[in-house]
Every structure is written in structure tokens, then in C-alpha cells.
Amino acid sequence: MTEAPQALVVDDNALNARLAATLLGRLGWEARIADDGRHALALLARQSFDVVLLDPCLPLLDGEELCRHIRRKPQCESLPVIAYTGHGHPQEAARLLASGFDRLLAKPTSFNDLRLLCQQYAPAIAE
């Protein structure tokens, strides 16, 4: 039996975080939730993940700074970090991609959009 892929959902909005975690669970993923950047860094220090869904607008340590912290960790250099955002304006998208995010996923997220994302990072699980 293969181990389920692991996702870290970082969002200070509990409803958005639970929705993403629930949808990921329906796709065969295990999801952990962090409600701020410091909590996310603590989880990343203890566990490896296959993908991070990260709200760029977080308290204490914003998502862009958190993404830079993640990219500086040798074990996380290739970890896909997805901007999980309700603001998908082209200028913001360009800024987020330039700051280290791999791509954007719009909130609220549809099951199909999340399924397509999961297929990219764990194709055998998400089909």
C-alpha cells in the first residue's frame, strides 16, 4: 500500500483551510493545516510534504516571506508552493510567481481545479 501524499494548507481563514483539506482528503491526500506562517514553519521542520497551499495574506509572517523561508531550506528547495489566493489579478500573480510561488490556485477552489493540481503533483493518487 502506498502512502498518501501529504499537503500543508496554510490559511488564517479556518473555513478556507478546512474546505481545501476536505477536498484534498476526497482526492486521497492527507492534509495538515497551519493558521499562520510560524505554525507552518514548525510543521515543515517536523514533517515532509508533497505540496504547500499557501495564502499570501497571513498574520505574523506573510505568505511571500514564508515562501522565501521555505525556498531557503535545502530539504524544501523543490517543494511545490502554491499561492492559494482570492486575489488573482495579473499584477499580483506576476509578483507572487516572481517571489517564489510555483503557481496560483484561486479561492474558493473547485473540486475540479484542485483535482487537476493534485494530478500534477501525485498523478497516481488523484485519478
PLY file of the C-alpha trace (Angstrom):
ply
format ascii 1.0
element vertex 127
property float x
property float y
property float z
element edge 126
property int vertex1
property int vertex2
end_header
0.00 0.00 0.00
1.40 3.39 -0.95
1.43 6.24 1.49
-0.96 9.09 0.78
0.68 12.26 -0.49
0.97 15.00 2.11
-0.26 18.57 1.74
0.24 21.53 4.01
-2.59 24.08 3.84
-1.58 27.46 5.30
-4.51 29.83 5.71
-5.68 32.02 8.57
-9.29 31.63 7.42
-10.42 28.38 9.05
-13.27 27.83 6.58
-10.98 28.10 3.54
-8.40 25.84 5.18
-10.97 23.18 6.10
-12.51 23.27 2.62
-9.13 22.71 0.98
-8.23 19.94 3.46
-11.59 18.21 2.94
-11.29 18.34 -0.85
-7.71 17.07 -0.66
-8.92 14.19 1.52
-11.51 13.27 -1.10
-8.64 13.11 -3.59
-6.62 10.69 -1.46
-4.31 13.24 0.14
-3.61 13.81 3.82
-3.69 17.49 4.73
-2.30 19.35 7.70
-3.48 22.88 8.43
-1.43 25.80 9.72
-3.16 29.08 10.54
-0.06 31.28 10.26
3.47 31.27 8.87
5.21 30.41 12.11
2.97 27.38 12.62
3.70 26.34 9.02
7.46 26.57 9.57
7.15 24.41 12.69
5.23 21.76 10.73
7.76 21.89 7.87
10.57 21.30 10.37
8.89 18.12 11.64
7.33 16.62 8.52
7.88 16.48 4.79
5.12 17.49 2.41
4.45 16.95 -1.28
2.81 20.35 -1.80
2.03 23.53 0.15
-1.14 25.56 -0.45
-0.25 28.95 0.96
-2.42 32.02 1.41
-0.17 35.01 0.60
-2.05 37.19 3.14
-1.20 35.82 6.57
-0.72 37.39 10.00
2.68 37.43 11.76
4.68 36.14 8.78
3.07 36.86 5.42
2.87 34.27 2.68
5.54 35.81 0.47
8.05 35.91 3.33
7.07 32.37 4.32
7.63 31.23 0.72
11.14 32.76 0.83
11.83 30.93 4.14
10.68 27.66 2.56
12.87 28.18 -0.50
15.95 28.73 1.73
15.54 25.30 3.36
17.64 22.74 1.42
15.07 19.99 2.00
12.31 22.23 0.59
14.01 23.69 -2.50
11.87 21.65 -4.89
8.72 21.62 -2.74
5.81 22.97 -4.82
4.41 26.08 -3.12
1.05 27.13 -4.50
-0.38 30.59 -3.81
-3.87 29.80 -2.51
-5.42 33.19 -3.06
-8.66 35.05 -3.55
-6.81 37.78 -5.44
-5.82 36.53 -8.87
-5.16 39.85 -10.59
-2.45 39.56 -13.27
-0.14 42.01 -11.48
-0.44 40.11 -8.21
0.05 36.80 -10.00
3.27 38.05 -11.59
4.54 39.35 -8.22
3.75 36.08 -6.43
5.39 33.95 -9.10
8.46 36.20 -9.01
8.64 35.84 -5.21
8.98 32.05 -5.41
5.49 30.57 -5.72
5.14 27.87 -8.36
1.60 28.74 -9.40
-1.71 30.13 -8.19
-4.90 28.40 -7.11
-7.97 30.61 -6.79
-10.22 30.71 -3.72
-12.81 29.47 -3.42
-11.37 26.43 -5.04
-13.44 23.99 -7.05
-13.04 20.27 -6.66
-12.03 20.02 -10.33
-9.34 22.72 -10.05
-7.86 21.00 -7.01
-8.05 17.60 -8.72
-6.10 18.96 -11.68
-3.49 20.42 -9.36
-3.19 17.13 -7.47
-2.77 15.21 -10.70
0.27 17.33 -11.44
1.96 16.55 -8.13
0.77 12.98 -7.43
-0.79 11.62 -10.63
-1.29 8.04 -9.44
-3.34 9.19 -6.44
-5.53 11.89 -7.95
-7.05 9.97 -10.85
0 1
1 2
2 3
3 4
4 5
5 6
6 7
7 8
8 9
9 10
10 11
11 12
12 13
13 14
14 15
15 16
16 17
17 18
18 19
19 20
20 21
21 22
22 23
23 24
24 25
25 26
26 27
27 28
28 29
29 30
30 31
31 32
32 33
33 34
34 35
35 36
36 37
37 38
38 39
39 40
40 41
41 42
42 43
43 44
44 45
45 46
46 47
47 48
48 49
49 50
50 51
51 52
52 53
53 54
54 55
55 56
56 57
57 58
58 59
59 60
60 61
61 62
62 63
63 64
64 65
65 66
66 67
67 68
68 69
69 70
70 71
71 72
72 73
73 74
74 75
75 76
76 77
77 78
78 79
79 80
80 81
81 82
82 83
83 84
84 85
85 86
86 87
87 88
88 89
89 90
90 91
91 92
92 93
93 94
94 95
95 96
96 97
97 98
98 99
99 100
100 101
101 102
102 103
103 104
104 105
105 106
106 107
107 108
108 109
109 110
110 111
111 112
112 113
113 114
114 115
115 116
116 117
117 118
118 119
119 120
120 121
121 122
122 123
123 124
124 125
125 126
